Amino acid sequence: NTFVGLNAGNFTMGSTATENFHASYNSALGASALSANTTGSQNSAVGYKALYANTTGSQNSAVGYQALYSNTTGYYNSAMGYAALYSNTSGYYNSAVGVNALYANTTGSNNTAMGYVAGDNITTGSYNIIIGDNTDAPSATGNYQLNIGNTIYGNLSTNKVGIGVTIPTYQLQLSTDSAAKPTSNTWTVISDKRLKTNIEDFGDGLDVIMAINPVSYVLNGKGG
């Protein structure tokens, strides 16, 4: 173990160890960093009170003022930034980059947040991806949520994506009736007999077809 700083590390750690690796291979740099550790191993804490409350948690990396401050038993967490993953206690496999990123997370796991206060509202939700400045998850306790820049949202468990729609119900859903392609507004619409019911022959006659008024046109480019 390597400890540098006032009250960094716990020099009585290992007294309750039951394995050779317990309380080993830890690094703490900063006042009171990793100061409560008992049997946790392979942790890296850089910054004032980084991993301050950690006791048995292992393989955590905390860089920043009070990063992973409340962590006790959580493992394989990475926090970089002022108070990133501050409230995490037992959550694991979380990655937070940015000031207060994933700040309120306590037991949620497998979350990824990148940006200033990104995902700071998540408490117990898991498997969420939050990217961007001031971006939050639609639900603090929800799972498999995606938010990129408060514009692109998704349900990662059902592969549904929404643009401006926080909880999409289709594979791709727009918040407004507005979409364009670079050179054409023609879209392919799949026609599959297996998706249809009540199929009947068209019996209205040729006069209905002759009443159709076909036109030709040239795109003006305003669609993008």
C-alpha positions as CSV (number, residue, x, y, z in Angstrom):
1,N,0.0,0.0,0.0
2,T,1.1,3.6,-0.7
3,F,-0.4,6.5,1.3
4,V,0.5,10.2,0.9
5,G,-1.3,12.9,2.7
6,L,-2.7,13.8,6.1
7,N,-4.7,10.8,7.4
8,A,-4.5,9.2,4.0
9,G,-5.1,5.4,4.3
10,N,-5.9,3.4,7.4
11,F,-2.8,2.0,9.1
12,T,-4.8,-0.5,11.1
13,M,-6.4,-2.0,8.0
14,G,-6.0,-5.7,7.5
15,S,-6.8,-6.6,11.1
16,T,-9.9,-8.4,10.0
17,A,-8.4,-9.8,6.8
18,T,-9.2,-13.4,5.9
19,E,-7.3,-13.6,2.6
20,N,-3.7,-12.6,1.8
21,F,-4.8,-10.0,-0.7
22,H,-7.2,-8.2,1.7
23,A,-6.1,-4.6,2.5
24,S,-3.4,-4.8,-0.1
25,Y,-2.3,-3.0,-3.3
26,N,-4.1,0.3,-2.4
27,S,-2.9,3.8,-3.3
28,A,-4.1,6.9,-1.6
29,L,-2.9,10.5,-2.4
30,G,-4.6,13.3,-0.5
31,A,-5.8,14.2,2.9
32,S,-8.1,11.5,4.4
33,A,-8.2,9.6,1.1
34,L,-9.2,6.0,1.7
35,S,-9.0,6.6,5.5
36,A,-11.6,4.1,6.6
37,N,-10.5,1.1,4.5
38,T,-10.4,-2.2,6.3
39,T,-10.1,-5.1,3.9
40,G,-10.6,-3.4,0.5
41,S,-7.8,-4.0,-2.0
42,Q,-6.5,-2.6,-5.3
43,N,-8.1,0.8,-4.8
44,S,-6.8,4.1,-6.1
45,A,-7.8,7.3,-4.4
46,V,-6.5,10.7,-5.5
47,G,-7.9,13.8,-3.9
48,Y,-9.2,15.1,-0.6
49,K,-11.4,12.4,1.0
50,A,-11.6,10.4,-2.2
51,L,-13.0,7.0,-1.3
52,Y,-13.2,8.3,2.2
53,A,-15.7,5.8,3.6
54,N,-14.5,2.7,1.8
55,T,-14.2,-0.3,4.0
56,T,-14.3,-3.5,2.0
57,G,-14.8,-2.3,-1.6
58,S,-12.1,-3.2,-4.0
59,Q,-10.8,-2.3,-7.5
60,N,-12.2,1.2,-7.3
61,S,-10.6,4.3,-8.8
62,A,-11.5,7.7,-7.5
63,V,-9.9,10.9,-8.8
64,G,-11.1,14.2,-7.5
65,Y,-12.3,16.1,-4.4
66,Q,-14.6,13.6,-2.5
67,A,-14.9,11.3,-5.5
68,L,-16.6,8.1,-4.4
69,Y,-16.8,9.6,-0.9
70,S,-19.6,7.4,0.5
71,N,-18.5,4.1,-1.1
72,T,-18.2,1.3,1.4
73,T,-18.6,-2.1,-0.3
74,G,-19.0,-1.1,-4.0
75,Y,-16.4,-2.4,-6.4
76,Y,-15.0,-1.8,-9.9
77,N,-16.2,1.8,-9.9
78,S,-14.4,4.6,-11.7
79,A,-15.0,8.2,-10.7
80,M,-13.2,11.2,-12.1
81,G,-14.2,14.7,-11.1
82,Y,-15.3,16.8,-8.1
83,A,-17.7,14.6,-6.0
84,A,-18.3,12.2,-8.9
85,L,-20.2,9.1,-7.6
86,Y,-20.3,10.9,-4.2
87,S,-23.2,8.9,-2.7
88,N,-22.4,5.5,-4.0
89,T,-22.3,2.9,-1.3
90,S,-22.6,-0.6,-2.7
91,G,-23.1,0.0,-6.4
92,Y,-20.6,-1.5,-8.8
93,Y,-19.3,-1.3,-12.3
94,N,-20.2,2.4,-12.5
95,S,-18.2,5.0,-14.5
96,A,-18.6,8.7,-13.8
97,V,-16.6,11.5,-15.5
98,G,-17.4,15.1,-14.6
99,V,-18.3,17.3,-11.7
100,N,-21.0,15.7,-9.6
101,A,-21.5,13.0,-12.3
102,L,-23.8,10.2,-10.9
103,Y,-23.7,12.2,-7.6
104,A,-26.9,10.6,-6.0
105,N,-26.3,7.1,-7.1
106,T,-26.3,4.8,-4.1
107,T,-26.8,1.2,-5.1
108,G,-27.3,1.4,-8.9
109,S,-24.8,-0.5,-11.0
110,N,-23.4,-0.6,-14.5
111,N,-24.1,3.1,-15.1
112,T,-22.1,5.4,-17.3
113,A,-22.3,9.2,-17.0
114,M,-20.1,11.7,-18.7
115,G,-20.4,15.5,-18.3
116,Y,-21.0,18.2,-15.8
117,V,-23.7,16.8,-13.3
118,A,-24.5,14.1,-15.8
119,G,-26.9,11.5,-14.4
120,D,-26.8,13.2,-10.9
121,N,-30.4,12.3,-10.4
122,I,-30.0,8.5,-10.6
123,T,-30.3,6.8,-7.2
124,T,-30.8,3.1,-7.7
125,G,-31.2,2.7,-11.4
126,S,-28.8,0.5,-13.4
127,Y,-27.4,0.0,-16.9
128,N,-28.0,3.7,-17.8
129,I,-25.9,5.8,-20.2
130,I,-26.1,9.5,-19.7
131,I,-23.9,11.8,-21.8
132,G,-23.7,15.6,-21.8
133,D,-23.8,18.7,-19.7
134,N,-26.7,18.8,-17.2
135,T,-28.3,15.6,-18.6
136,D,-30.4,13.4,-16.4
137,A,-32.1,10.0,-16.7
138,P,-35.8,10.2,-17.3
139,S,-36.3,8.2,-14.1
140,A,-34.0,8.1,-11.0
141,T,-34.7,4.5,-10.4
142,G,-35.1,3.3,-14.0
143,N,-32.9,0.9,-15.9
144,Y,-31.4,0.8,-19.4
145,Q,-32.1,4.5,-20.1
146,L,-30.2,6.5,-22.6
147,N,-29.9,10.3,-22.7
148,I,-27.5,12.1,-25.0
149,G,-27.5,15.9,-24.6
150,N,-31.2,16.0,-23.6
151,T,-32.0,15.3,-27.3
152,I,-31.5,11.6,-28.0
153,Y,-33.2,9.2,-25.6
154,G,-33.5,5.4,-25.7
155,N,-34.6,2.3,-24.0
156,L,-31.5,0.1,-24.2
157,S,-33.4,-3.1,-23.2
158,T,-35.8,-2.8,-26.2
159,N,-33.5,-1.0,-28.7
160,K,-35.9,1.9,-29.0
161,V,-34.6,5.4,-29.7
162,G,-36.4,8.7,-29.5
163,I,-35.4,12.2,-30.8
164,G,-36.9,14.6,-28.4
165,V,-39.0,11.8,-26.9
166,T,-37.8,10.8,-23.4
167,I,-39.6,7.4,-23.4
168,P,-39.8,6.1,-27.0
169,T,-42.3,3.3,-27.8
170,Y,-41.1,2.7,-31.3
171,Q,-37.7,1.6,-32.6
172,L,-37.3,5.2,-33.8
173,Q,-39.7,7.9,-32.6
174,L,-39.6,11.7,-33.4
175,S,-41.2,14.4,-31.2
176,T,-42.5,16.3,-34.2
177,D,-43.7,15.4,-37.7
178,S,-40.4,16.5,-39.2
179,A,-37.8,14.4,-41.0
180,A,-35.8,14.7,-44.2
181,K,-33.1,12.9,-46.2
182,P,-30.3,14.6,-48.1
183,T,-31.6,14.1,-51.7
184,S,-35.1,12.7,-51.5
185,N,-38.1,12.5,-49.2
186,T,-38.8,9.0,-50.5
187,W,-38.9,6.4,-47.7
188,T,-39.0,2.6,-48.1
189,V,-42.2,1.2,-46.6
190,I,-42.0,-2.5,-46.1
191,S,-45.1,-4.4,-47.4
192,D,-45.2,-7.9,-45.9
193,K,-48.3,-10.2,-46.3
194,R,-47.4,-11.8,-43.0
195,L,-48.2,-8.4,-41.3
196,K,-51.7,-8.0,-42.8
197,T,-55.2,-9.3,-42.1
198,N,-58.5,-9.1,-44.0
199,I,-56.8,-9.1,-47.4
200,E,-59.5,-8.8,-50.1
201,D,-59.5,-8.2,-53.9
202,F,-59.9,-4.6,-55.1
203,G,-63.3,-4.5,-56.7
204,D,-64.2,-0.8,-57.2
205,G,-63.2,-1.0,-60.9
206,L,-61.1,0.9,-63.4
207,D,-62.9,4.2,-63.0
208,V,-61.5,4.6,-59.5
209,I,-58.0,4.0,-60.7
210,M,-58.5,6.4,-63.7
211,A,-59.5,9.1,-61.2
212,I,-56.0,9.2,-59.7
213,N,-54.2,12.4,-60.7
214,P,-50.5,11.7,-61.0
215,V,-48.1,14.7,-61.0
216,S,-44.4,15.3,-61.5
217,Y,-42.2,17.7,-59.5
218,V,-38.7,18.9,-58.7
219,L,-37.5,19.1,-55.1
220,N,-36.6,22.7,-54.0
221,G,-33.9,21.6,-51.6
222,K,-35.6,23.2,-48.5
223,G,-35.9,19.8,-46.9
224,G,-32.2,19.6,-46.2
